[in-house]
Amino acid sequence: MAKTVIRDLLQIFKSSVTAVLPEILIRNSVQYNPRKQQLSILNDKYELQNKDVYLVGTGKAVQNMAKEIEKVMGPKIKQGIISVPVGSLKHKPSEIITYIEGAKNNLPDTNAENTARKIKDLVTKLGQNDMLLVLISGGGSALLPLPKKPITLEEKTTLIKKLANAGADIKELNCVRKVISDVKGGQLAIQAQPAQVVSLILSDIVGDPLDLIASAPTVENKDDLSVALNIIKKYNLVHDLPMSLKTVLSEDKEQKIFPKDNVKNYLIGTNKLSINAALEEARNLNYLALPLSNIVTGNVREVAKSYAGLAKLVCYLVDGKMSLNEAKAQIGSPNIPGLNLDILNQLVEVTDKDICLVLGGEITVEVKGTGKGGRNQQLALEFSTLIHEIKDELNKFEIYLLSAGTDGIDGPTDAAGAIGYSNLVADATKENLDINNYLDNNDSYNFYKAFKSGELHVITGHTNTNVMDIHLMIIKRCK
């Protein structure tokens, strides 16, 4: 294991996170002219003469977004309520903005529910001469839970947990959340009427669908009830539903008209920005860095297989024994969403650099064990076992994979992710660690905590941002 490569991986990942820090994104997107009382957001301008501005926010990134907005707009903001994760609070409440922690381990709790109720109470009092600025980022669903009556928070949380453990992805989870919430699926924007509503959004979902990020409190929900119900049926959970959920999911109430002309949503932070920063840093470190996809999805085991196939394909190309088409014919094209394989032709043109492949997205884990872990740590470990099986074929190369969340939190752990590599299985065996036992029990966190005294854990703490995950694969020629 080359410590220089581990150091490079961590540095590249750090750069990918820094690029999407919320304060930087706000500075790049929002300006305010106090003399004219004119707010500029990207290419749009808002005249705020005789208007009061209120601020609410939910998500892992909104704390620093709010602080930056307060710096930009100052006393123009009359009041703000910001819902942030437990353990992330760094700022003292100002005279106008209140920060409230909730959703420990990214799970809705009574603290977050109470904050959601306070936010609802605030926005329902707004009038025609008010503007509501809404800050939204990943993690916002857990931090803004307000189930429709008669659903209880425990009933709602139990359903979402069961869906997630059965393998439901974030899009499916948020489709369900939208229809059982009093503030999601556009309800927050509706309840704020007749105030003008403007949202600044960081995306944590593949493809950046505005109608799903943080379950879309300010975006019109065009789904009918059957969408959520079909998702629950897909994972065989209908029979477990309590009567409260069955009642809400079967109600055919007339929906309030969404005020399209009075609501504007701006996407200011995405995984693409993070990938671009990672590429730049990798190139600064003298790697041939290539972007392959920013929409990686799928089950962790299948993604690990695809990444092992990708590593094999790249090694064949770098070895110079065959063209890209010949390598694809022999190995097959890895099944990675959005994969841009043609860019790999650059590998045959550059022979003096090690390779850094950069991908992003968000995968899922089907939890069957009782261990502690997350999708990123599981991916790094799964990948290591698969690369170990073919390492004799690839003995001219050392292969590494860093998988980590830009939010700094992977599952209910204090790790952002972990690093896997070609010889990890052999090195773990020397330490009497049985990787398969850890994988079968979904206990990747405790494996990495024990292995090499935790050296390969990626630990950042709460980053206060969230644009999904970054996967970095380094393929290094053996000397």
N, C-alpha and C positions, 0 to 999 in steps of 0.2 A: 504494500500500500504506500503510494507516494504522498507524503505529507504536503508537498508543494501543490499537488492537484487538489487535495482536500481544501487547502487554503484558497486556491483559485476559485473553486466552486462556491465557497462561502462568500467570497468577495463579489463574485458575479451575482449571486442571489441578493446580497445586500444592495447592490446597485439597482436591481430590478424593483426592489421595494421602495427605495429612496425616490425613484422617479414618479411613484404614484402616492407619495405622502400627501394627505389632503390639503395641507396648507399651501403646498406648491401648486396643486391643481386649482385651488381657489384663486391664488394670485394670477394664474395664467388665464382665468376665465371671467373674473369679476372685477369691475372697477366702479367707484362711486365718486361723483363730483358733488361735494356738499354745497358749493355755491349755487349750482344749477339744480341741486337736488335731483340729479339724474343718475340712474343705475344702469350700467352696461353689463350685459351678460353675453359673452361671445359676440355675435354680430347684432344683437338686439338692444334697444334702449327703452327704459321705463321712466316715465316722468312721475316723480313722487311728491310734487308740491301738494300740500294739503292732504297727504296720505300718511298714515301710521304704518310701520312695518313690524310684524311679529315673526318670530323664528321658532320652528320646532324641528327636531331631528331624531332619527333612529338608525342605529347601526354601529359597526365597529370603527368607522372612520369619521363619524360626524362630530366627535369632540373637537378635533383640531380644525375641522371645517368651520365649526361655529366660532371658535376663537379667532380665526382669520376673518370671518365675516364681521365680527364685532370690531376688529381692528380697522377694517375697510369702511364700515358704515357708522360706527360709533353710536352716538345718542339717537340716531335716526331709528334704531331698534327700540321698541317700547317694552317688549317682554319676550323671553325665550324659555323653552323647556326642551332639554336634550336628554335622550335615553341612551346610556352607554353601558358596555359590558362590565360586570363585576371584576374588580381588580385592575381596570384600565384607567381610572380617573386620575388625571394629573393636574387638573386645573381647579382652583378654588372658584366657587360660584361668584359671578360678578353681580353688580347691582341689578342687572336686567336679565341675565341668563342663569337658569338653574340647571345643573347637571345632576342626573340621578342614575345610580348604578342598578343593574338588574341582570336577569338571564344568566345565572352562573352556569358555566360549562356550555354556553350557547343554547340553553334550554329555558323556555318561558317560565317565569315564577311570579309570585304575588307582587314583588317589587316592580317588575316590569309591567305587570297588569295595572297597578296603581298609577304608574307613570303614563301609560296609554290612556287611562281614564282622565288624567289631568290634561293631557294634550287634547283630547276630544272636547273637554269642557272649555278649554281656551278657544279652540277654533270655532266652536258653535256660537260664540259671542261676537264674532267679527262682523263688520258691516261693509257697506259698499265703498267706503273711503279707506279701507284697510288693504294692505298686501300681506299675504302669508308666504314667507320663504320657508321651504321644506327641504331639509338635508337628508339624503337617503343613501345608505350603503349596505353592503352585504352584512348579514347578521341582524338586519332591521326587522325581519319577521319575528324572531325570538324576543326582540326588545320592544315590540309594539303589539302585545297580545291582548285582544279584547274580544273574546268569543261572543257570538250572537246568543242572546238568551233563548232557551234555558240551558245552553251548553256551559259547563263549568270549565275552568282552566285545566283542571286535572284530566277531564275527559278529552279535551282538545289535544293536550300534550301527549297523552297515552296513544291516541290515534297517530299523531305525527311520528312518534318514536317507533311504533310498529311498522309504519310505512317505510321509514328510513332503514330499519333493520332488515326489512324484507327486500331491500335493494332499490327502492324508489329513488329517482334522481331529484335534483333540486327543482326542476321544472314541474315535476309531478307533485312534489310536496307543496309548492307554492300555489298550484292550481287548486288544491284542496283548501289550503289556508285562506285563499281569497274569498271563498263562498261561505265560510263559517265565521268570518270576522266582521266586526262592526266598524273597523277603520281601514281594512285592506280592500284590494280590488276597487280602488277609486273612491271608497267611502269617505276618506278624510277630506278629499277635495270637494265632494258633494256637501259635506257637513260645514265646510268653511264658507259656503256661499252666503251672501253675494260678494265676499272678498275676492280680490285677484289672487290666484295661487301660482307660485313659481317654484319649481323643484330643481335642485342640483343633485345629480345622481352619479354614484360610482357603481359600476357593474361588477357583480360577482357571479354572473351566469353566462354560460357559453352562448355566443351569438348576440349577447347584449339586448335581450328582449325587455323593453321598458315595462311591458305589462306583467312581468314576473319578478323583477328585481325587488327584494324585500317585500314581496307579495303586493307590490304596486299600490300603495295608499293614495297616489294621486294620478293614476292612469286608469282609463275606462276599462272595466272588465266586460269583455264581450262573450265570455263563456257562459253557457247555461249550466244548470245544476247537474245535468247528466255527465258533464266532463269530469267533475270531481267524483261522482258516484262510480263512474266506470274505472277510475284509477283505483278506488278502494276495492272494487270487485276484482280487478286485475291481480291484486295481491291477497285475495281470499280473506278479506277482513270485514266484509259486510255483516256476517253473522255475529261478530263481536261488538258491533256498534251499540252504544247505549241509546235509549229512546230519544234523548235530547238531540243527538246528532241525526238520527233517522228523521226526526221531525223537521229540523232545519233543512236537511238535504232533500226532503220531499216537498217542501213548501214552494208554491208557485206564485210568490208575491210579485206584484207589479214593481219593477225597479224604478228608482228615481232617475230622471234624465241627467246624464253627465254633462256638466257645463263646459263643453269643448272650447268655446271661444274665450273662456275666462281662466283657462289652465294651460301652463306651458311647462314642459319637462325638458331639461337639458342633461345630456350624458357628457360628463366631463372627465371621467376616468375609466380606463378599460385595461384588460389584460394585454392588448396590443402595445400600449405604452410601456408596460413592464417588460415585455419581450424585447422591444427596441432598445431599452436601456441595458438589458442583459447582453444583447449582441454587441453593443458599443464597448462595454467593459471587457467582454471576452476578447474582442479584437485588440483592445489596449494591452491585454495580457499575451498577445501574439498567437492566439488561436485562430484557425479558420472557423469562423462562427457562422452558422446557417440557421435561419428560422424555418421550421418545418410545419407547424400548425399552432393555432391559438384556440382551437375548438376540440381539444381532446376530451372524449367522454368514454364511458363504458365501465364494465366491472373490472376491479383492480387486477384480478388474475388474467383476464383477457388482454388488458393493456400491457401488463408485464410481458406476456408472450409476444405481443406485437413489438414491444421495445427490444426484446432479445433478438427478434428477427431483423429489426432495423439495425441493431448493432452489427449483426452478422453481415448484412448487406453492405454496410459502410466499410467494414474490414475487408471484404472481398474487393471493393472498389479501390480502396487506398492501397491494397497490395498490388494493384496494377495488373491483375491476371485476367480481368474481364471488363467489358463495358457495362453500363447501367442496365441496358436491356438484357444482356446475357446474365447478369447477376439476378435480375428480377425473374427471369425464366427459370433459373436454377433454385432460387430461394423462395420466390413468390413475393408479392407486394405486401408489406405489413398493413394490417387492417387498423389504420389510425385515421380517425375523422379529420378531414381537411389536409391530409398529408400532401405536401408539395415535393414529390420525389424528383422532379426534373432538376431541382436546384442542386441535387447531389452530383450532377455532372461536373460541378466545380471541383469535386474531390480529385478527379483525375488530372486536373490542371495544376494543382498545388501539392507538392511532394515534400516540403520542408517544414510543415506545421502540423501540430496536433489539432484534432477536430473538437469543436464544441457545438453540439446540436441543441437548439433551444425550442421548447414546446410549452404550451400552456393550456389550461382548461380545468375541468373538475370531474373526477371519476367517483365511482361509488364502491362501497364495500358491503357485501352481504354478511352480516354479523351472525356467526354460528357459535362462537365460543364465549367465554366469560372474562377474557383478558382485557387489557387496557391498550388502546392504540388509536390509530386514525388512518385515513386512506393513504396519506403520503408515506408514513412509516411502513405501512403494509406493502406499498408498491416497491419501495427501495429493497425490502427484504425478499419479496417475491421475485423481483428482477434478479437479485443476486443468486438465488437458487437456480434459475433458468440459465443464466450466463455460465454458472459453474458446470452445468451439464454439457456445454459446448466449448469450454475454455481450451480444450486441446486443439480444436480446429482453429481457434483464434489466438494461438500462443505467441504470435508476434505483437500482440496488443494488450494493453491494460485498459479496462473499461470501467467507467464510474457513472453512477446516476444519483443526482441529488433531486429529491422530490420534496417540495415544501409549500406551505400556504403563505401567501403574502400577508395574511392577517396575523401570522405568528402563532396560530393555534391550530393544531391538528387533532381533531376529535376532542374528547375530554381530557387533554393532557397539557403540559406546559411546554411541549415541543412544537415547532413549526413543521418539522418533518425529519428526514434522515437521509443518509448517504449509503448507497450500496456499491459493491464493486466485484470484480471477477473472482478474487480469492477469498471473499468473505466467508463462504461455507467452510473452506479448509481452515481458515484462521479461527472460526468459531468452534470447530471441532477440537482444536488445540486447547480451547478454554472450557471444554466439556459442556458446550451449549448446543442443544439440539434445535436447530432452526425450525424443523417441521412441527415440533410440539408448539413452539411459539406461534407459528402461522396458523395452525389448526385451531388454536385457542384465541385467535385475534389479539395476540399479546405482544405486538411488535414494539410497543413502548418499553416494556420491561426487558425485551431482548436488547434493545439499543442502550438501555440504561446499564445493563450488565456488561455488554461487549466493549472491550477496550476502554473500560471506565467511562463510557458515554461519549467518547471522542467523535463519533459519527452522528450523534444527535445534532440537529439544527435547532438551536435555542436562541430565540430573539426576544421573547416576551411579547406582549401586545404591541403590534406595530401601529395601531390606530389607523390602519387602512385595510382594504380588502378588495382585490381584483382577481380572485380565484388562486389557482396554484401555478407554480413554475416548475418545469422539469428540465434539468440540465444534464445532458449526457456528454461526457468527455471520453474520447477514444485516443489513447496515447500510444505511440509507437514504442516498443521495448527497445532499449539501447543495446 
